[in-house]
């Protein structure tokens, strides 16, 4: 790509802009088309005694200026971009004048819409905010309930717990499908409002079906039902994302990001509310005391696996009636049933439907599907789109890998029961909410790269404190809660920085499908990170189940420390892709304005997304649904179904994923440095 500048000109850019023909002068000087008037008519031709565009050359080789010069050179870039789009009938000088004239007329490239601001809390748009509160309820309720149901009550393995979380969130990876339906198949002329209502009604229907299953629903069936319910609210969320981007596009650049932080903050409030319900409703004996039986007419179980998890003192003192007594891990004497929990969420959903029906939306005509997809493909080919998508995918894979053994270890080492876990989650969401609002108030225009760099390093600092727990220096549940909450608070910087650029890339008319494409690509790798997390357990076989972790032998601690160190190393390697993230809103809009395209990278993004989506969906569903049959396989995070089972397949799959991440990052960022096309600079990382 050639660089041009105004270097060597006697006139400045502002002088040029002030000394150009107006539209009326242009029309008077032409016959209404591209031809000049001949003899007897007007003739207007602006002389150009200087070369306005000059290629930057240093020592015979093209030099590539640092990215920070992009804003200073935006005049040159805009002129060149507009010139390239002119008809071939204009001579070069006419194209220069037209380019400058258009820039003067349009102002700048940074304000996406010329329409005025929209108040998201007005009656016409309050339903958008209410939607994200309900999203928080469903997301927080379905994921936070896993710990008491699977870890505390059922004693699930680390791989089943991690896979269950991924299955519940898997339909977030299919947002592109709902974005296509929303943008291409308007209902009665509306392409957002009806889909919000339909999505929530579907979600409520699944929750009602779950309630009819009763309180003794199989944990794996509970996970599948929650996943289907999430399909409904993700459908509604995609349509609401279109509204969110529509409103955000009307914010001036210095305030843009306010709408995003508002809706994410409201979503966190919803998660806080539902976790308060879990804290009060699921901290009783039925959820926290293995084998507890509220009905004295039913004898205590003889299941050896359950008896092993019973408090030894309780079982010794009451060998025949232990199941009727409340254990120490239960905080309250009552329990909320799963049907009551599901119906409570349904109540909020039905109460919010009128707010969705009154949303203000203009009617549109259904656009031909093939034509729409062709235009969408043209959007995806833009460098501004595929580069942001690739950054999101690579960083989410590497930074999303976690220590899957932590959940069972917290329960057996720290006695982290439901009450404490719910308090931890509430604090996490609260401080995430606080962090979002601090960013909205003080850091909307701070470099995204600096935010990600600071957030990532601080998260690693707090994660490293888990070594104190591993080696039994200080095993205290509240200490762990402090480190976990602090790490999540710092992750706020990463989260908002990686999501803020999506609004800048999404073009008007393609809000829902473009935003959903980018979020689909990043969400598609979240289950993939979960798969990698529990596939790593294949190399640390003592860490998969609670019984072996509870032995707390030196070998267990050694494997745990090795896994923790490996995960932290993978997390910090996410910073290698940081230069793919634009620094801020202006730099992103300048990337959009340059109009650079690549069919190869557009196709590469689609192929990568589909591959990761299919792989992670199949592996996580198999792990959950058929855990009794295949859960022992090393490729699914088990310790091996036989003594001689090889770890080669698990190693190969994990290696391929990391080869993708580091290979793409190297090709786009570091190979041009090695070939001399650009120079290395520390500013690449901030």
C-alpha positions in Angstrom: 0.0 0.0 0.0 1.4 3.3 -1.0 1.5 6.3 1.3 0.8 9.8 0.1 1.2 13.1 1.8 1.0 16.9 1.1 4.7 17.2 1.6 6.3 19.7 -0.7 3.1 21.7 -1.4 3.1 25.5 -1.1 -0.5 25.5 0.0 -1.8 23.8 3.1 -4.8 21.5 3.1 -6.9 24.2 4.7 -5.9 26.7 1.9 -7.0 24.1 -0.7 -10.3 23.5 1.0 -11.0 27.3 1.1 -10.2 27.8 -2.5 -12.4 25.3 -4.3 -15.4 25.8 -6.6 -18.9 25.5 -5.1 -21.5 23.2 -6.4 -23.2 26.0 -8.3 -19.9 27.1 -9.9 -19.3 23.5 -10.9 -22.7 23.1 -12.5 -22.3 26.5 -14.3 -19.0 25.3 -15.7 -20.3 22.1 -17.1 -23.2 20.9 -19.3 -24.6 18.8 -16.5 -22.4 15.8 -17.1 -18.7 15.2 -17.0 -17.9 17.3 -20.1 -16.6 20.9 -20.1 -18.5 23.5 -22.1 -16.8 24.5 -25.3 -16.5 27.8 -27.1 -19.2 30.3 -26.2 -19.9 28.7 -22.9 -18.2 28.6 -19.5 -15.0 26.9 -19.0 -13.7 26.2 -15.6 -10.4 24.4 -15.0 -8.4 24.8 -11.8 -4.7 24.8 -12.4 -2.6 22.5 -10.3 1.0 23.8 -10.3 2.0 21.3 -7.6 1.9 17.6 -7.0 -0.6 17.2 -4.2 0.1 13.4 -3.8 3.7 12.3 -3.2 4.8 8.8 -2.4 6.9 8.6 0.8 10.3 7.2 -0.1 13.3 6.7 2.1 16.5 5.4 0.7 14.8 4.0 -2.4 12.4 1.8 -0.3 8.9 2.5 0.7 8.6 3.6 4.3 5.7 2.7 6.5 4.8 5.4 9.0 3.8 4.4 12.5 0.0 3.9 13.0 -0.1 7.0 15.1 0.3 9.2 12.0 -3.0 7.9 10.6 -5.0 10.7 12.1 -2.6 13.3 10.9 -2.8 11.8 7.4 -6.5 11.4 7.3 -6.9 14.2 4.8 -4.6 12.4 2.3 -6.3 9.1 2.9 -9.8 10.5 2.5 -8.8 12.3 -0.7 -7.2 9.2 -2.2 -10.2 6.9 -1.2 -12.7 9.3 -2.7 -10.6 9.8 -5.9 -10.4 6.0 -6.5 -14.2 5.8 -6.4 -14.7 8.4 -9.1 -15.7 7.6 -12.7 -13.1 6.9 -15.2 -14.4 9.8 -17.4 -12.8 12.5 -15.1 -9.3 13.5 -15.6 -6.9 13.3 -12.6 -7.2 17.0 -11.7 -11.0 16.9 -11.7 -10.9 13.9 -9.4 -8.6 15.8 -7.0 -11.1 18.7 -6.9 -14.1 16.4 -6.5 -12.3 14.6 -3.6 -11.5 17.8 -1.7 -15.0 19.1 -2.4 -16.7 16.0 -1.0 -14.5 16.1 2.1 -15.4 19.7 2.7 -19.1 19.0 2.2 -19.3 15.9 4.3 -17.1 17.2 7.2 -15.2 14.1 8.4 -15.3 10.4 8.6 -15.7 10.0 12.3 -19.4 10.7 12.8 -21.3 7.7 11.4 -24.8 9.3 11.3 -25.8 12.8 10.7 -29.0 12.4 12.7 -29.3 13.7 16.3 -28.7 11.8 19.5 -31.3 9.3 20.8 -32.1 9.0 24.5 -32.2 5.3 25.2 -34.2 5.9 28.4 -37.1 7.5 26.5 -40.4 5.8 26.1 -39.6 4.9 22.5 -36.4 3.0 23.3 -36.6 2.0 27.0 -37.5 -1.5 25.8 -33.9 -1.9 24.5 -32.5 -1.3 28.0 -35.1 -3.6 29.5 -34.1 -6.4 27.1 -30.6 -6.4 28.3 -31.8 -6.7 31.9 -33.7 -9.8 31.0 -30.6 -11.1 29.1 -28.7 -10.7 32.4 -31.3 -12.6 34.3 -31.1 -15.6 31.8 -27.4 -15.5 31.3 -26.6 -15.2 35.0 -29.3 -17.6 36.2 -28.5 -20.4 33.8 -24.7 -20.3 34.3 -24.6 -19.5 38.1 -26.9 -22.4 38.9 -24.4 -24.9 37.5 -22.1 -24.7 40.5 -24.6 -25.7 43.2 -26.3 -28.3 40.9 -23.2 -29.9 39.4 -20.3 -29.3 41.7 -22.0 -29.1 45.1 -25.0 -31.5 44.7 -23.9 -33.9 42.0 -20.1 -33.9 42.5 -19.4 -33.5 38.8 -16.0 -33.8 37.2 -14.1 -30.7 36.1 -14.6 -31.6 32.4 -18.4 -32.0 32.8 -18.6 -28.7 34.6 -16.6 -26.8 32.0 -18.4 -28.5 29.1 -21.8 -27.7 30.7 -21.0 -24.0 30.9 -20.0 -24.1 27.2 -23.1 -25.9 26.1 -25.4 -23.4 27.9 -23.6 -20.5 26.1 -23.2 -22.3 22.7 -26.0 -20.5 20.9 -24.2 -17.2 21.4 -22.0 -18.6 18.7 -24.9 -18.7 16.3 -25.8 -15.0 16.4 -25.0 -14.6 12.7 -28.0 -16.9 11.8 -30.4 -14.7 13.9 -28.7 -11.6 12.5 -29.4 -12.8 8.9 -33.1 -13.5 9.8 -33.5 -10.1 11.5 -32.0 -8.2 8.6 -33.4 -10.2 5.7 -36.9 -11.3 6.8 -38.8 -8.4 8.3 -42.1 -9.3 9.9 -44.9 -6.9 8.9 -42.2 -4.5 7.8 -40.2 -4.6 11.1 -36.9 -6.4 11.4 -36.1 -6.0 15.0 -39.1 -5.6 17.3 -41.0 -8.8 16.3 -37.8 -10.9 16.7 -37.3 -9.6 20.2 -40.8 -10.7 21.2 -40.6 -14.1 19.4 -37.2 -14.8 21.0 -38.4 -14.1 24.5 -41.6 -16.1 24.1 -39.6 -19.1 22.9 -37.3 -18.7 25.9 -40.3 -18.6 28.3 -41.9 -21.6 26.7 -38.7 -23.7 27.3 -38.6 -22.5 30.9 -42.2 -23.5 31.4 -41.3 -27.0 30.0 -38.3 -27.1 32.4 -40.6 -26.3 35.3 -42.9 -29.2 34.4 -39.8 -31.6 34.7 -40.0 -31.1 38.5 -37.2 -30.6 41.0 -35.5 -33.9 40.4 -34.6 -33.1 36.8 -31.4 -34.9 35.7 -28.5 -32.3 35.8 -27.5 -33.0 32.2 -31.1 -32.5 31.0 -31.2 -29.3 33.0 -28.1 -28.1 31.0 -29.7 -29.0 27.7 -33.0 -27.2 28.6 -31.1 -24.1 29.7 -29.2 -24.2 26.4 -32.5 -24.2 24.5 -33.9 -21.4 26.6 -30.7 -19.4 25.8 -31.3 -20.0 22.1 -34.5 -17.9 22.5 -33.0 -15.0 24.4 -30.0 -14.9 22.1 -32.4 -14.5 19.2 -33.9 -11.5 21.0 -30.5 -10.2 21.9 -29.3 -10.1 18.3 -32.3 -8.0 17.2 -31.7 -5.8 20.3 -28.1 -5.4 19.3 -29.3 -3.9 16.0 -31.2 -1.3 18.1 -28.1 -0.7 20.3 -25.8 -0.1 17.3 -28.5 2.1 15.7 -28.5 4.3 18.8 -24.7 4.2 19.2 -24.2 5.4 15.6 -26.0 8.6 16.5 -23.7 9.4 19.3 -20.9 12.0 18.6 -17.5 10.4 18.5 -16.3 11.8 21.8 -19.3 10.2 23.5 -19.6 7.1 21.4 -19.5 4.0 23.6 -22.0 5.4 26.1 -24.8 3.2 24.8 -22.7 0.1 24.8 -21.6 0.6 28.4 -25.1 1.4 29.5 -26.6 -1.8 28.1 -23.8 -4.0 29.4 -24.2 -2.3 32.8 -27.9 -3.1 32.9 -27.1 -6.7 31.9 -24.8 -7.0 34.9 -27.6 -5.6 37.1 -29.8 -8.4 35.8 -27.1 -10.9 36.7 -26.7 -9.5 40.2 -30.5 -9.7 40.7 -30.7 -13.4 39.7 -27.7 -14.3 41.8 -29.3 -12.7 44.8 -32.2 -15.1 44.2 -29.8 -18.1 43.9 -28.0 -17.0 47.1 -31.2 -16.9 49.1 -33.0 -19.8 47.4 -30.3 -22.4 46.9 -28.2 -22.2 50.1 -30.4 -24.7 51.9 -29.8 -28.4 52.8 -31.4 -30.0 49.7 -28.8 -28.4 47.4 -25.8 -28.3 49.7 -26.0 -31.5 51.7 -25.3 -34.6 49.6 -28.0 -37.3 50.1 -30.3 -35.0 52.1 -33.8 -36.3 52.3 -36.6 -33.9 53.5 -39.2 -36.8 53.7 -38.6 -39.0 56.8 -40.6 -41.8 55.3 -37.9 -42.3 52.6 -34.8 -44.2 53.8 -31.3 -42.8 53.4 -29.5 -43.7 50.2 -26.9 -46.5 50.1 -25.2 -45.0 47.0 -21.4 -45.3 47.9 -20.5 -42.4 45.7 -23.0 -40.1 47.6 -22.0 -41.4 51.0 -18.3 -40.6 50.3 -19.3 -37.0 49.9 -21.3 -36.8 53.2 -19.8 -35.0 56.1 -17.9 -37.8 58.0 -18.8 -36.6 61.4 -22.5 -36.4 60.5 -22.5 -39.9 59.0 -20.6 -41.4 62.0 -23.0 -39.8 64.6 -26.1 -40.8 62.7 -25.4 -43.8 60.4 -29.1 -44.5 59.8 -30.7 -41.0 59.9 -27.9 -38.8 58.7 -29.9 -37.8 55.5 -32.6 -36.1 57.6 -30.3 -33.6 59.3 -29.0 -30.3 57.9 -25.2 -30.3 57.3 -22.9 -27.4 58.1 -22.6 -26.3 54.4 -26.3 -25.3 54.4 -26.9 -21.7 55.3 -30.7 -21.7 55.4 -33.3 -24.3 56.3 -35.3 -23.7 53.1 -34.7 -24.3 49.4 -36.1 -22.9 46.3 -37.1 -25.5 43.7 -35.9 -25.4 40.1 -39.5 -25.0 38.8 -40.0 -22.0 41.1 -36.7 -20.6 39.8 -37.7 -21.0 36.2 -41.2 -19.5 36.7 -39.7 -16.4 38.4 -37.7 -15.6 35.3 -40.8 -16.2 33.1 -42.6 -13.6 35.2 -40.0 -10.9 34.3 -40.1 -11.9 30.7 -43.9 -11.6 30.3 -43.8 -8.3 32.2 -41.3 -6.9 29.7 -43.2 -7.8 26.5 -45.2 -4.6 26.4 -42.0 -2.6 26.5 -40.7 -4.4 23.4 -44.0 -3.9 21.6 -43.8 -0.1 21.9 -40.3 0.2 20.6 -40.0 2.8 17.9 -38.9 1.3 14.6 -39.5 2.4 11.0 -40.9 0.0 8.6 -38.6 -1.4 5.9 -39.0 -3.4 2.7 -37.6 -6.9 2.6 -34.3 -6.7 0.7 -33.6 -9.5 -1.8 -31.6 -12.1 0.0 -28.9 -12.7 -2.6 -28.4 -9.0 -3.0 -28.2 -8.5 0.7 -25.7 -11.3 1.1 -23.6 -9.9 -1.7 -23.5 -6.5 0.0 -22.7 -8.2 3.3 -19.9 -10.0 1.7 -18.5 -6.7 0.5 -18.6 -5.5 4.1 -16.8 -8.6 5.4 -14.0 -8.3 2.8 -13.1 -4.9 4.3 -9.8 -5.0 6.3 -11.5 -3.0 9.1 -14.0 -5.9 9.6 -11.8 -9.1 9.2 -8.9 -7.7 11.1 -11.1 -6.8 14.1 -12.7 -10.3 13.9 -9.4 -12.1 13.8 -8.2 -10.1 16.8 -11.3 -11.0 18.7 -11.0 -14.7 17.8 -7.3 -15.0 18.6 -7.4 -13.1 21.9 -10.6 -14.8 23.1 -9.1 -18.3 22.4 -5.8 -17.6 24.2 -7.1 -15.4 27.0 -10.2 -17.5 27.5 -8.3 -20.7 28.4 -8.7 -21.4 32.1 -7.7 -23.9 34.8 -10.7 -26.3 34.6 -9.7 -28.0 37.9 -10.3 -24.8 39.9 -14.1 -25.4 40.4 -13.8 -28.8 42.1 -10.6 -27.7 43.9 -12.5 -24.7 45.4 -15.1 -27.1 46.7 -12.9 -29.7 48.3 -10.0 -27.5 49.4 -11.9 -24.3 50.4 -15.3 -25.7 51.2 -16.8 -23.1 48.8 -20.5 -23.8 49.1 -23.4 -22.2 47.3 -23.8 -19.3 49.7 -20.2 -18.2 49.3 -20.1 -18.9 45.6 -23.2 -16.8 45.1 -21.7 -13.9 47.1 -18.5 -14.2 44.9 -20.6 -14.0 41.7 -22.6 -11.1 43.0 -19.4 -9.2 43.8 -18.0 -10.1 40.4 -21.0 -8.7 38.6 -21.1 -5.6 40.8 -17.5 -4.7 40.3 -17.8 -5.4 36.6 -20.7 -3.0 36.6 -18.6 -0.4 38.5 -15.8 -1.0 36.1 -18.0 -0.4 33.0 -19.3 2.8 34.4 -15.8 4.0 35.4 -14.7 3.4 31.8 -17.7 5.1 30.5 -17.0 8.2 32.6 -13.2 8.4 32.4 -11.8 6.2 29.7 -14.1 6.3 26.6 -11.3 7.8 24.6 -8.3 6.0 26.2 -6.4 3.8 23.8 -8.0 0.3 23.6 -4.6 -1.3 23.4 -3.5 0.3 26.7 -6.7 -0.9 28.3 -6.2 -4.5 27.1 -2.5 -4.4 28.1 -3.2 -3.1 31.6 -6.2 -5.4 32.1 -4.5 -8.5 31.0 -1.4 -8.0 33.1 -3.4 -7.2 36.2 -5.6 -10.2 35.7 -2.5 -12.4 35.6 -1.2 -10.8 38.8 -4.4 -11.8 40.7 -4.5 -15.2 39.1 -1.0 -15.9 40.2 -2.2 -15.6 43.9 -3.8 -19.0 43.4 -0.4 -20.6 44.0 -0.9 -19.6 47.6 -3.9 -21.9 47.7 -2.3 -24.7 45.7 0.6 -25.1 48.1 -1.6 -24.6 51.2 0.1 -21.4 52.3 -3.3 -20.0 53.0 -6.5 -21.8 52.0 -9.4 -19.4 52.7 -12.5 -19.1 50.7 -12.7 -15.4 51.2 -9.2 -14.9 50.1 -10.0 -16.7 46.8 -13.2 -14.6 46.4 -11.0 -11.5 46.8 -8.5 -12.6 44.1 -11.3 -13.8 41.7 -13.4 -10.6 42.0 -10.3 -8.4 41.6 -9.3 -10.3 38.5 -12.7 -9.9 36.9 -12.8 -6.2 37.7 -9.5 -5.8 35.8 -11.0 -7.9 32.9 -13.5 -5.1 32.4 -10.9 -3.2 30.5 -10.3 -6.1 28.1 -14.1 -6.7 27.6 -15.1 -3.2 26.7 -12.0 -2.5 24.5 -12.6 -5.6 22.5 -16.3 -4.8 22.0 -16.2 -1.0 21.5 -14.5 -1.3 18.1 -17.5 -3.4 16.8 -19.8 -0.4 16.7 -17.3 1.5 14.6 -17.0 -1.3 12.0 -20.8 -1.9 11.6 -22.1 0.2 8.8 -25.6 1.7 8.7 -28.1 -0.7 7.2 -26.1 -3.7 8.3 -26.1 -3.1 12.1 -27.5 -6.4 13.3 -25.8 -8.8 10.9 -22.4 -7.1 11.0 -22.4 -6.8 14.8 -23.7 -10.3 15.1 -21.0 -11.6 12.7 -18.2 -10.1 14.8 -19.7 -11.3 18.1 -20.4 -14.7 16.5 -16.8 -15.1 15.6 -15.6 -14.1 19.1 -18.4 -16.1 20.8 -17.6 -19.2 18.6 -14.2 -19.5 20.2 -15.6 -19.2 23.8 -16.7 -22.9 23.8 -13.5 -23.6 22.0 -11.5 -22.1 24.9 -13.6 -24.3 27.2 -12.8 -27.4 25.1 -9.1 -26.6 25.2 -9.3 -26.0 29.0 -10.6 -29.4 29.8 -8.6 -31.2 27.1 -5.5 -29.9 28.9 -6.6 -32.1 31.8 -5.7 -35.1 29.7 -2.0 -34.3 30.6 -2.8 -33.8 34.3 -5.0 -36.9 35.1 -5.1 -36.3 38.9 -7.1 -33.1 38.5 -10.3 -34.2 36.8 -12.4 -35.4 39.7 -13.0 -34.2 43.2 -12.0 -37.4 44.9 -8.4 -37.3 43.5 -8.0 -33.6 44.2 -9.2 -34.1 47.8 -6.2 -36.4 48.4 -4.0 -33.3 48.2 -0.8 -35.2 47.7 2.5 -33.6 46.6 1.9 -35.0 43.1 -1.6 -33.4 43.0 -0.2 -30.1 44.0 2.6 -30.4 41.4 0.2 -31.1 38.6 -2.1 -28.3 39.7 0.8 -25.8 39.8 2.0 -26.9 36.4 -1.4 -26.5 34.9 -1.9 -23.1 36.5 1.4 -21.9 35.1 0.7 -23.2 31.7 -2.7 -21.5 31.6 -1.2 -18.2 32.7 1.5 -18.5 30.0 -1.2 -19.1 27.3 -3.2 -16.1 28.7 -0.3 -13.7 28.5 0.4 -14.8 24.9 -2.9 -13.2 23.9 -1.0 -9.9 23.9 1.0 -11.0 20.8 -2.1 -10.2 18.7 -2.7 -6.8 20.3 -1.4 -4.8 17.3 -4.4 -6.1 15.3 -6.7 -4.1 17.5 -7.2 -0.4 16.5 -6.1 2.1 19.1 -9.4 3.9 19.3 -12.6 5.0 17.5 -10.8 7.5 15.1 -8.3 4.9 14.0 -11.1 2.4 13.4 -13.1 4.8 11.3 -9.9 5.7 9.3 -9.5 2.0 8.6 -13.1 1.9 7.4 -12.5 5.0 5.2 -9.4 3.5 3.5 -11.6 0.9 2.1 -8.9 -1.8 1.9 -10.4 -5.2 1.0 -9.3 -8.8 0.8 -11.4 -11.7 -0.4 -8.9 -14.2 0.9 -9.1 -12.9 4.5 -12.9 -12.6 4.3 -13.1 -16.2 3.2 -10.6 -17.2 5.9 -12.7 -15.6 8.6 -15.8 -17.5 7.5 -14.0 -20.8 7.2 -12.4 -20.4 10.6 -15.6 -19.4 12.3 -17.6 -22.4 10.8 -14.8 -24.8 11.7 -14.5 -23.7 15.3 -18.2 -23.5 15.7 -18.8 -27.1 14.5 -15.9 -28.5 16.4 -16.7 -26.9 19.8 -20.5 -27.6 19.5 -20.0 -31.3 18.8 -17.4 -31.8 21.5 -19.2 -30.0 24.2 -22.6 -31.6 23.5 -21.0 -35.1 23.4 -19.1 -34.4 26.7 -22.4 -33.4 28.5 -24.9 -35.7 26.9 -22.8 -38.8 26.9 -20.5 -38.2 29.8 -21.2 -41.6 31.4 -20.0 -43.3 28.2 -17.3 -41.1 26.8 -16.4 -38.8 29.7 -13.3 -41.0 30.6 -11.7 -40.3 27.2 -8.6 -38.1 27.3 -9.7 -36.1 24.3 -12.8 -35.1 26.4 -10.7 -34.2 29.4 -10.9 -37.6 31.2 -8.1 -39.5 32.7 -8.4 -42.3 30.1 -10.8 -45.2 29.6 -7.9 -47.6 29.8 -4.4 -47.6 31.3 -2.8 -47.5 27.8 -5.0 -44.8 26.3 -2.8 -42.3 24.4 -2.9 -38.5 24.8 -1.8 -38.0 21.1 -5.3 -37.0 19.8 -5.8 -34.4 22.6 -2.3 -33.0 22.0 -2.9 -32.8 18.3 -6.2 -31.0 18.6 -4.8 -28.5 21.1 -1.7 -27.9 19.1 -3.7 -27.2 15.9 -5.7 -24.6 17.7 -2.7 -22.8 19.1 -0.9 -23.1 15.8 -3.8 -21.2 14.2 -3.7 -18.4 16.8 0.1 -17.8 16.7 0.3 -18.5 13.0 -2.2 -15.8 12.0 -0.8 -13.3 14.5 2.7 -13.9 13.2 1.7 -13.6 9.5 -0.2 -10.4 9.9 2.0 -8.7 12.5 5.5 -10.0 12.7 6.2 -11.4 9.2 6.0 -7.8 7.7 8.6 -6.7 10.2 11.0 -9.6 9.3 10.6 -8.8 5.6 11.2 -5.1 6.1 7.8 -3.9 5.1 7.3 -2.2 8.4 9.4 -1.5 11.5 9.0 -2.9 15.0 7.8 -0.4 17.5 6.8 -0.7 21.1 3.8 1.5 20.3 2.4 -1.5 18.5 1.2 -2.7 21.9 -0.2 0.5 23.2 
